[in-house]
Amino acid sequence: MKGSVRSVSKTSVIISYIILISYAIATLFPFTWALLVSLTPITYTDARGVEKGINIFDWPPRIRLFPKPSAFGAPLTFQNYKLIFEVVPLYKRWLMNTIIYAGLLTVGNIILNSLGGYAFARLNFPLKNFWFTMFLATMMVPGQVTLIPQYNLLVKYGLVNTYTGLFLPKLTNVFGLFLMRQFFLNFPKELEEAARIDGSGILRTYFKIVLPNALPALSALAIYTFLGAWNDFQWPLIIMSNKEMYTLTLGLNFFKTSYYTYWQYMMAASIFMTIPMLIIFLAFQRYFIETGKAVAVKG
């Protein structure tokens, strides 16, 4: 009996690994393809001195890892990552716009959502639960419904094609408010009570005691916000019509013409955009787990 149970257990583990490995391969394949394309030159000269173009949709790919030219395919090169700044001169400006946009949104969401979350978790004010429920109800409203009113409001105040109009409507969001509230509900009250016994007020207790110990939740919120802003396409597309104010997501379209798409440059720009997100996520991924545990304990 024990032998059959062990065999079933081993079989289930093997099946689980097969499923997970298959899923990982399917998930990594598009990224791997994009990386290979980004390292592929548009044209190359083979061993016979003939210049050839490359069809990136050939299978298997006509590229190889060694730099010496041959008749078997094109050598991989990092030249495309340099050329994206030459082919589209505004790419540097778009990179700076994206950094400013993502940075301002991250800082704004950390400050405002943490203050709001702490207020809903600890302070008592009239209709607190009602207002929090109303805030949560707005999460069920599709974002597309509010785009036209937001745009009309920004046109009225002359904020279209400005940094202010780009980040002001996104400085806070209900998800961040909910995340911080749930974290503060599980924060030990004894620390706050000890600080107040020593004479600290609400704001001093918050900034000196609560906020330094909320690093996991703040880090998770910062990562969510930064990655969302870095990849945001819809809102910059609506609010920006001046090319100099574009972000990187909008700039990818400039590697495509009416008759030809420079896939090598587009994939190089896409990988260039992805690298900062991978670094940030891998560096702070443990905060996702810590915050998830804290938020899941109490509703």
N, C-alpha and C positions, 0 to 999 in steps of 0.2 A: 504493500500500500504506500509506504513511504517512498519507495523507488518510483512509483508512477507519479506521485505528487511532485517529486523533484524533477522528473522528466518534463512534466507539464509546465513547471516553473521555468526551466531552462528554455523550453520551446517558446514560451511567451516572451521571455527576455530577448531571444534571438529575433523573433518577429518584430518586437518593439524597436530593436536596433536597426533592422532592415528598413522599417517605415521611416524612422528618424533620419537615417543616412540618405534615403531616397529623397526625402523632403529637403534636406540640406543641399543635396546636389541640384535639385530643381530650383531652389532659391538662389544658389550661388552662380548658376549658369549664366543668367543675364548679366550679372556684374562681371563675371569672367570674360564674357564676350565683349562687353563694353571696354574693359581694360585692354584686351588684345587689339581691338580696333583703334583705341587711342594711341597705341604704340606702333601702329602700322602706317608707313608713309603712303602718300597718295600715289606717287610713282617711284620707281627704282630702276637702276641699270643692272642688268644681269651680267653673268660672266662673259657673254659674247658682246657686251657693249651696247645692247639693245635696251632702250628705255621702254618700260612697260607700265601700264596702269594696273591697279589692283581692284578686283571686285571683292569687297569685304563679305559678300553673301555666298562666296564659294565655300563648299564643304568637301573635304577638310580645308581649313584656312591656308592660304598660300603665304604663310609667314614662318619664320624660324627664329631661333634664339641667338644665332651666331651672326656677328656683324659682317663677315666676308660675303660679298655678293655671289650668287650662284644662279643656276637655271631652275632651281627648285622653289624659289620664292623670295620675298623681300625680308631683309633683316629688321628686327624690331628696333625702334628708335624713340627717344624722348623728345625729338625735335618738335612734334606737334604741340607739346605743352608750352614751348616758347613761341611758336607761330600764332597761337590763338590771340596773343596780345598784339601781334603785328597785323593779322588779318582783320581784326576788329579793334581799332585803337581805343574805343570807348570801354573796352573790357575792364581796364584798371579802374575807371570811374564807377562802373557797375559793381565791381568788387567792393569799393569803398562804400557805396550806397547800401549794399547788402549788410556790411559789417555795422554801419550806423543804425540801420533799421532793426536788425536782430539784437544789437546791443541795447538800444534804447527800450525796446519792448521787454527784454529780459529784466533790466533794472526796474522799469516801471511796474511790471507784474510782481516782482519780488516785494517791492515796497508796498504797493496798494493791496495786493491780495493777502499778504501776511497781516497787515493792519486790519483789513476787513475780516479775515478769518479769525483773528484773535478777538475782535469785538463780538462776533457772533458766538464764539465759544465761551467767553468769560464774562462779558459785560451784560448787564440787565437794562433793557430799554423797552419802551412800549412797542408791542406787536413784533417782537424780535423773530419769533418762529414764523409769523405770517410773512414778513419780508423775506426771510431766508427761503421759504417755500416758493414765493413769487420769483426769486432769483433762479431757483432750480427749474421752475417752469419754463423760463426763457430758453433753457437748453433744448427743449423740444421744438423750438421755432427754427426752421431751416435758415441758415445764414443768408441764402439767396433772397429771402423775403425782405431783409433789412438793407440790402445793398443800395437800392434806389433812394430810400429816405436818407441814408448816410451820405450818398454822393450829392444829393440836392442840398443837404445842409452844408457840406464842405464848399460847394459852388457858391452858396449864399455868402459865406464868410471869406471867400477868396483863398481857400486853402488847397485847391487842386494844384498838382505839380509842386508841392512843397513837402519838406520833411515833416513839418507839423501835421499836415493833413494825412501823411502816410502812417505815422505811428500813433497819433492821438486817439483815434477810435479803438485802437487795439491795446491800450495801456493796461487794461484789466480784462479779466474774463471770468465767467461763473465757475468753470472747472477749477481754476486756480484758487478761487475763493473757497470752494467746497473742499479741495485738497488740504488747504491750510487749516480750515475749521476742524476737519476730522483729526488732523494731527494735534491741534491744540486741545481738543477734548480729552486726549489721552496723556497730555502733559501733566506731570505731578503737581498738584495744587500746593503741596507742602513747601516747595521751593518758593512759590509766589507768596505764600503766607509768611514764611520766614523773612522774606525781603520787606514785606509791609510792616512786620513787627519792628524791623530795624529802621523804619521811617521812610521807606521808599514809596513813592506814588505809583500810579498805574503806568505812566509812560516810562519812568525810570526802571520799574520792575520789568516792563516789556523789553526795553532796549538792553538792559544789563543782565537780566536773568533768562528771560524766555527766548529771545532771538538768538543768542549764541548757542543755545541747546537745540535749536530748531534747524541746524545745518542740514540734516538728511532731507527734510521736507523742502527746504529752500533750494537745495541742490537739484532735487528731482524737478521742482517747479521751473528752475532756471533752464534745465536741459530740455524739458518739454517745450518751453516757450521759445528758446533759441532755435531748436530744430524746426519748430513750426514756422517761425519767421524766416529762417534761412531758406526753407523750401516753398514759402508762400508764393503763389503765382496769381491767384484770382484778384486779390485786393490791389497789389501794385499795378496789375493790368488795367484795372478800372480807374484808379486815381491818378495814374501817370500817363501823359501823352507826350511829354518831352523826352527825347531819347537819352539825354544826359542824366535824367532822373531814374532811369530803369534800374532794376535789380538783375542779379545773375540769371534768375529763372526766365526773365523776359529776354535777356540777351542771347540765350541759346538759339532763338529763332533767327538770329542774324547770320548763322552759319548755313542757312538754307536760302537758295535763290529760286527764281521761278522755274529754272530748268535743271538745277543740280543741287544736291545736298552734300556738303562736306562732312561726311560722317566721321572721319578721323578727327577733325577739329571739334565737332560737336561732342563726341565721346570723350575727348581730352578735357573739354570744358566741364562736362558732367562729372568725370572722375575728380577733377580739381575741386568741384563743389562738394563732392562726397567725402573727401579726405578729412576736412575739419570736423564733420559730424561724426565720423568713425572714431577719431581721436577723442573727442569730448565724451562720446557714449562709453567707450572702453575705459576711459579714465574715471568715470563717475557712475558706472553701472551698479555698484554695490548700494548706492543711495536709493535706486529704484526698489530694491528688495527691502531695505530697511523701512522706507516710507510706505510701501505696500503693506507690510506687516502692521505698522502703526495705524494706518487708516482702516484696515480690515477689522481691528479689534472692537471698535465702537462705532455705531452709526448715529 
